[in-house]
Amino acid sequence: MNCALYARVSTKDKQDFANQLIALREFAAKQGWNVCQEYIDQITGSTDDRAQFRQMFQDASQRRFDVLLFWALDRLSREGALETLQHLQRLTSYGIGWRSFTEQFLDSTGIFRDAVISILATVARQERVRLAERTRAGLERVRRLGVKLGRPTANVDVYAIRMMRAEGKSWSEIARRAGFSRATCQKAFDSP
């Protein structure tokens, strides 16, 4: 089985990623896995805007390896529970197994593969629910403060639109001249 390694240290960290790689290489060898690629980022894990991280997913989508081995989940990503689980789910959707070296329960390659993926999917779903609840609570709070939410109302000259339409102008031309979308112009035209 071809294995890719992912190692990451923050730029703030004084540590080197060499320690991670040594342990990961040894572990892969014990598993009988052929290390075919190593991805190393020296940047914060709080974003997925990491060159090697993106390259790893590109290669995963092309099935250039069978399993991804990383030191710990926080080395793979520190974007938050939902985003991190989505990264793992993305690997799974590509048919790529994944395993955490220090967190043995995070293993999609073992006998508990289906259980691990189900648990992670459940956690991700719960995180989405909590995020939606927090969003709704925030919106309700600003509504109570009198803030009007949504797009501002378009100040459309209905008379001008009706005149242009009466002159036989197309909706595209009317929209261009009025400076609004075609749908906005049509809605204004149809309004009482």
C-alpha positions as CSV (number, residue, x, y, z in Angstrom):
1,M,0.0,0.0,0.0
2,N,1.3,3.4,-0.9
3,C,1.4,5.9,2.0
4,A,1.7,9.6,2.1
5,L,3.0,11.5,5.1
6,Y,1.7,14.9,6.3
7,A,3.7,16.9,8.8
8,R,3.2,20.4,9.9
9,V,4.6,22.8,12.4
10,S,3.5,26.4,13.1
11,T,5.9,29.2,12.2
12,K,5.7,30.1,15.8
13,D,6.9,26.7,16.9
14,K,10.5,26.3,17.7
15,Q,10.3,22.6,16.9
16,D,11.3,21.0,13.7
17,F,9.0,18.6,11.7
18,A,11.9,16.1,11.4
19,N,10.8,14.4,14.7
20,Q,7.3,13.9,13.2
21,L,8.7,12.5,9.9
22,I,11.1,10.1,11.6
23,A,8.3,8.5,13.7
24,L,5.9,8.5,10.8
25,R,8.4,6.8,8.5
26,E,9.2,4.1,11.1
27,F,5.5,3.5,11.7
28,A,4.8,3.2,8.0
29,A,7.6,0.7,7.6
30,K,6.2,-1.4,10.4
31,Q,2.9,-1.5,8.7
32,G,4.5,-2.6,5.4
33,W,3.5,0.7,3.7
34,N,5.6,2.2,1.0
35,V,6.1,5.9,1.7
36,C,5.6,7.5,-1.8
37,Q,5.2,11.2,-0.8
38,E,5.8,13.5,2.1
39,Y,3.9,16.8,2.4
40,I,5.4,19.3,4.8
41,D,3.9,22.7,5.8
42,Q,5.6,25.2,8.1
43,I,2.5,27.4,8.7
44,T,-0.4,27.7,11.0
45,G,-3.1,24.9,10.7
46,S,-5.9,27.4,11.3
47,T,-6.5,27.7,7.6
48,D,-6.5,25.3,4.6
49,D,-4.6,27.8,2.6
50,R,-1.4,25.8,2.9
51,A,0.6,24.8,-0.2
52,Q,1.5,21.3,0.7
53,F,-1.9,20.7,2.3
54,R,-3.6,21.7,-1.0
55,Q,-1.2,19.5,-3.0
56,M,-1.9,16.6,-0.8
57,F,-5.6,16.8,-1.5
58,Q,-4.9,17.3,-5.2
59,D,-2.8,14.1,-5.2
60,A,-5.4,12.3,-3.1
61,S,-8.1,13.1,-5.6
62,Q,-5.9,11.5,-8.3
63,R,-5.3,8.4,-6.0
64,R,-1.5,8.9,-6.0
65,F,-1.5,7.2,-2.6
66,D,-3.7,4.8,-0.6
67,V,-3.4,6.1,2.9
68,L,-2.4,9.4,4.6
69,L,-0.5,9.2,7.8
70,F,-0.2,12.2,10.1
71,W,1.2,12.8,13.5
72,A,-2.0,14.1,15.2
73,L,-5.3,15.6,14.1
74,D,-4.1,19.0,15.2
75,R,-1.1,18.7,12.9
76,L,-3.5,18.0,10.0
77,S,-5.8,20.9,10.8
78,R,-6.7,23.4,13.5
79,E,-9.6,25.0,11.6
80,G,-12.2,23.7,14.0
81,A,-14.1,20.4,14.4
82,L,-16.4,20.7,11.5
83,E,-13.7,21.7,9.0
84,T,-11.3,19.1,10.2
85,L,-13.9,16.3,9.9
86,Q,-14.8,17.5,6.5
87,H,-11.1,17.1,5.4
88,L,-11.2,13.5,6.7
89,Q,-14.5,12.9,4.9
90,R,-13.0,14.4,1.7
91,L,-10.1,11.9,1.9
92,T,-12.6,9.1,2.5
93,S,-14.6,10.2,-0.5
94,Y,-11.5,9.9,-2.6
95,G,-11.0,6.3,-1.4
96,I,-8.0,7.3,0.7
97,G,-7.5,5.9,4.1
98,W,-6.1,8.0,6.9
99,R,-4.5,7.4,10.3
100,S,-3.3,9.5,13.2
101,F,0.0,8.3,14.6
102,T,-0.6,9.5,18.2
103,E,-4.3,9.0,18.3
104,Q,-4.8,5.4,17.5
105,F,-8.6,5.6,17.5
106,L,-8.4,8.0,14.5
107,D,-7.9,5.3,11.9
108,S,-10.0,4.7,8.8
109,T,-7.7,1.7,7.8
110,G,-8.4,-0.7,10.6
111,I,-11.2,-3.1,11.6
112,F,-13.3,-0.2,13.2
113,R,-13.1,1.8,10.0
114,D,-16.9,2.1,9.5
115,A,-17.5,2.9,13.2
116,V,-14.8,5.6,13.2
117,I,-16.2,7.3,10.1
118,S,-19.8,7.1,11.4
119,I,-18.8,8.7,14.7
120,L,-16.9,11.4,13.0
121,A,-19.8,12.0,10.6
122,T,-22.2,12.3,13.6
123,V,-19.8,14.7,15.4
124,A,-19.6,16.8,12.2
125,R,-23.4,16.8,11.9
126,Q,-23.8,18.0,15.5
127,E,-21.2,20.7,14.9
128,R,-23.3,22.0,11.9
129,V,-26.4,22.0,14.1
130,R,-24.6,24.0,16.8
131,L,-23.2,26.4,14.2
132,A,-26.7,27.0,12.8
133,E,-28.1,27.6,16.3
134,R,-25.4,30.1,17.0
135,T,-26.1,31.9,13.7
136,R,-29.8,32.0,14.3
137,A,-29.3,33.4,17.9
138,G,-26.9,36.1,16.5
139,L,-29.4,37.1,13.9
140,E,-32.2,37.2,16.4
141,R,-30.1,39.4,18.7
142,V,-29.4,42.0,16.0
143,R,-33.1,42.0,14.9
144,R,-34.0,42.9,18.5
145,L,-31.6,45.8,18.3
146,G,-33.6,47.1,15.3
147,V,-31.1,46.2,12.6
148,K,-32.8,45.4,9.3
149,L,-31.3,42.3,7.8
150,G,-31.0,41.3,4.2
151,R,-30.3,43.2,1.0
152,P,-31.2,46.9,0.9
153,T,-34.4,47.6,-1.0
154,A,-33.7,48.7,-4.6
155,N,-34.9,52.2,-5.4
156,V,-36.4,51.4,-8.8
157,D,-38.1,54.0,-11.0
158,V,-41.2,51.9,-11.8
159,Y,-42.6,54.6,-14.1
160,A,-39.4,54.7,-16.2
161,I,-39.4,50.9,-16.5
162,R,-43.0,50.9,-17.6
163,M,-42.4,53.6,-20.2
164,M,-39.4,51.7,-21.7
165,R,-41.5,48.5,-21.8
166,A,-44.3,50.4,-23.5
167,E,-41.8,51.6,-26.1
168,G,-41.0,48.0,-26.8
169,K,-37.6,47.8,-25.2
170,S,-36.3,44.3,-24.2
171,W,-35.9,43.4,-20.6
172,S,-32.1,43.2,-21.1
173,E,-32.0,46.7,-22.5
174,I,-34.3,48.0,-19.7
175,A,-32.1,46.4,-17.1
176,R,-29.0,47.9,-18.6
177,R,-30.5,51.4,-18.8
178,A,-32.0,51.2,-15.3
179,G,-28.9,49.8,-13.7
180,F,-30.7,46.9,-12.1
181,S,-30.9,43.2,-12.8
182,R,-33.5,42.0,-15.3
183,A,-35.4,40.2,-12.5
184,T,-35.5,43.4,-10.4
185,C,-36.9,45.4,-13.3
186,Q,-39.5,42.7,-14.1
187,K,-40.6,42.5,-10.4
188,A,-41.0,46.3,-10.3
189,F,-43.0,46.3,-13.6
190,D,-45.4,43.7,-12.1
191,S,-45.8,45.5,-8.8
192,P,-49.1,47.3,-8.1
